[in-house]
């Protein structure tokens, strides 16, 4: 038998429930952070609009208007780039946390499957060793494929981070700043 039904299934269900709770907590915290960022941004944007309108009411000539419009446009572009960086940072942080949760869950599943295969192999009839060896080999190959894909995904994320930092720096005239991604 693969499972000692009452204990194995119950403990697996409990682990799955705990993992779902951790995922829910992570999602709720991420949503809260994004909401707070949007509220701060909206407040700052409202204050900027009020100050820009007040500044426009004191304009005396066309040259001053053109100068003020240029400074407003530059300030607004810098703030938009700052907001985009903050959202990207939020997304990166959230993705890292979710990846950790998924990797933990996959490791736990792999461990449980390996233990179930070992238990089944012990109670299997003589001559079935080759079948269990094939199953273990397939499981090892699947884990190796997952590791390769995971590493490739992290490399793509790091490259994307670098590209976005360079593009943002070029757009704002700042030195590029790249975030270190968790491996």
MORAGI-V784442 format. One record per residue. N is the residue number from 0. PHI is phi in radians with two decimals (* if undefined). PSI is psi in whole degrees, -180 to 180 (* if undefined). OMEGA is omega in whole degrees, -180 to 180 (NA if undefined). Layout:
# MORAGI-V784442
N,PHI,PSI,OMEGA + N,PHI,PSI,OMEGA
This chain:
# MORAGI-V784442
0,*,137,-178 + 1,-1.28,-36,-177 + 2,-2.20,143,165 + 3,-1.49,93,-163 + 4,-0.80,-57,-175 + 5,-1.05,-44,-175 + 6,-1.43,-49,-176 + 7,-1.13,-48,-178 + 8,-1.16,-42,180 + 9,-1.12,-45,-180 + 10,-1.19,-36,178 + 11,-1.17,-42,178 + 12,-1.08,-41,179 + 13,-1.12,-44,178 + 14,-1.10,-42,179 + 15,-1.11,-40,179 + 16,-1.12,-44,179 + 17,-1.09,-40,178 + 18,-1.14,-41,178 + 19,-1.09,-40,177 + 20,-1.11,-44,178 + 21,-1.08,-41,178 + 22,-1.12,-43,179 + 23,-1.09,-43,178 + 24,-1.09,-43,179 + 25,-1.08,-45,179 + 26,-1.12,-41,180 + 27,-1.15,-42,178 + 28,-1.12,-41,179 + 29,-1.14,-42,179 + 30,-1.11,-40,179 + 31,-1.10,-43,179 + 32,-1.09,-42,179 + 33,-1.15,-41,178 + 34,-1.06,-46,179 + 35,-1.07,-42,178 + 36,-1.06,-44,-179 + 37,-1.16,-38,178 + 38,-1.14,-47,178 + 39,-1.05,-41,-180 + 40,-1.14,-42,180 + 41,-1.12,-42,178 + 42,-1.10,-45,-180 + 43,-1.13,-40,179 + 44,-1.14,-41,178 + 45,-1.10,-44,179 + 46,-1.12,-39,179 + 47,-1.13,-42,180 + 48,-1.08,-44,-180 + 49,-1.08,-46,-179 + 50,-1.18,-34,178 + 51,-1.21,-39,178 + 52,-1.15,-41,178 + 53,-1.09,-41,179 + 54,-1.14,-37,180 + 55,-1.15,-29,-179 + 56,-1.26,-16,-179 + 57,-1.74,9,-179 + 58,-1.23,139,-178 + 59,-1.90,-26,-180 + 60,-2.59,173,-176 + 61,-1.16,-38,-179 + 62,-1.11,-42,178 + 63,-1.13,-37,177 + 64,-1.09,-46,-180 + 65,-1.10,-42,179 + 66,-1.10,-43,-179 + 67,-1.19,-40,179 + 68,-1.08,-40,179 + 69,-1.12,-45,180 + 70,-1.16,-37,176 + 71,-1.11,-45,-179 + 72,-1.09,-42,-180 + 73,-1.15,-45,179 + 74,-1.09,-42,180 + 75,-1.16,-38,178 + 76,-1.13,-41,178 + 77,-1.13,-39,179 + 78,-1.20,-38,177 + 79,-1.13,-41,177 + 80,-1.14,-39,177 + 81,-1.11,-41,177 + 82,-1.12,-44,179 + 83,-1.07,-41,177 + 84,-1.09,-41,-180 + 85,-1.14,-42,179 + 86,-1.16,-41,178 + 87,-1.11,-41,177 + 88,-1.08,-42,177 + 89,-1.08,-47,-179 + 90,-1.10,-41,180 + 91,-1.12,-45,180 + 92,-1.09,-44,-180 + 93,-1.14,-44,179 + 94,-1.08,-39,179 + 95,-1.11,-44,180 + 96,-1.12,-44,180 + 97,-1.14,-39,178 + 98,-1.06,-41,178 + 99,-1.08,-43,179 + 100,-1.10,-44,-179 + 101,-1.14,-43,180 + 102,-1.10,-39,177 + 103,-1.10,-44,-180 + 104,-1.12,-43,180 + 105,-1.12,-42,178 + 106,-1.08,-41,179 + 107,-1.15,-42,178 + 108,-1.09,-45,179 + 109,-1.03,-43,180 + 110,-1.09,-45,-179 + 111,-1.14,-41,179 + 112,-1.13,-44,179 + 113,-1.07,-42,178 + 114,-1.13,-40,180 + 115,-1.15,-40,178 + 116,-1.12,-43,179 + 117,-1.08,-43,179 + 118,-1.12,-42,180 + 119,-1.15,-38,-180 + 120,-1.13,-35,-180 + 121,-1.17,-33,-179 + 122,-1.74,4,-179 + 123,-1.38,157,179 + 124,-1.18,157,179 + 125,-1.05,140,180 + 126,1.69,-8,-180 + 127,-1.61,6,-179 + 128,-1.03,-36,-178 + 129,-1.16,-37,178 + 130,-1.13,-42,180 + 131,-1.23,-34,176 + 132,-1.12,-39,178 + 133,-1.15,-41,179 + 134,-1.11,-45,179 + 135,-1.12,-38,178 + 136,-1.13,-42,178 + 137,-1.13,-41,178 + 138,-1.11,-43,178 + 139,-1.09,-43,179 + 140,-1.11,-41,178 + 141,-1.12,-41,178 + 142,-1.13,-40,179 + 143,-1.14,-41,178 + 144,-1.09,-42,178 + 145,-1.06,-44,179 + 146,-1.05,-43,179 + 147,-1.10,-46,179 + 148,-1.12,-39,179 + 149,-1.10,-46,179 + 150,-1.12,-41,178 + 151,-1.11,-41,178 + 152,-1.09,-40,178 + 153,-1.17,-37,178 + 154,-1.16,-41,178 + 155,-1.11,-42,179 + 156,-1.10,-41,179 + 157,-1.14,-41,178 + 158,-1.14,-43,178 + 159,-1.07,-43,178 + 160,-1.03,-46,-180 + 161,-1.10,-44,180 + 162,-1.11,-44,179 + 163,-1.14,-39,179 + 164,-1.12,-41,179 + 165,-1.17,-43,180 + 166,-1.13,-42,178 + 167,-1.12,-42,179 + 168,-1.10,-41,179 + 169,-1.15,-38,-179 + 170,-1.26,-33,-176 + 171,-1.80,-9,-180 + 172,1.37,18,-180 + 173,-1.75,167,174 + 174,-1.27,139,-179 + 175,-1.13,139,177 + 176,-2.20,118,-179 + 177,-1.81,138,177 + 178,-1.44,142,174 + 179,-1.45,125,180 + 180,-1.58,144,177 + 181,-1.24,136,-179 + 182,-1.52,*,NA
